[in-house]
Amino acid sequence: MTSRKRKSLSLQKKLNILRVVKENPTRKKVCIAKELGLTPSTLNSIVAKWIELKENARTFDVKCKQVRSSEHVQLDKAVFEWFKQARAAGVNFDGTILREKALEITDKLSIDDFCASNGWIDHFRNRHGICYRTVNGEL
């Protein structure tokens, strides 16, 4: 018996699979799984985690294949909320501005064991699908 190669599915693909299952409630899941190129157990685990997947799609980038939360969830949420507000106001970013704000919020939340390292900044950007672009306004 040959073993199958494991493959990771992005959140977007999992949401599409959920949509197909929801649109075809009378079809057997085995048939749907075969049609989508999945094993039935993979399809069943995706369907079983549908609430978690929808929440993750709201929080994380839908292109990501693995969803990992930060060790300091409150800090992560606070920095991301600040980021969204600042980006909407037209502020241009780089890693140093993000690091300074993270350290400022860390002091407010009384978190002692946090270091805003380059690795943390990279992972924060990847978790939220952030890329540094210049925000251009109309003149």
Beta strands, then each sheet from edge to edge (+ up, - down):
end
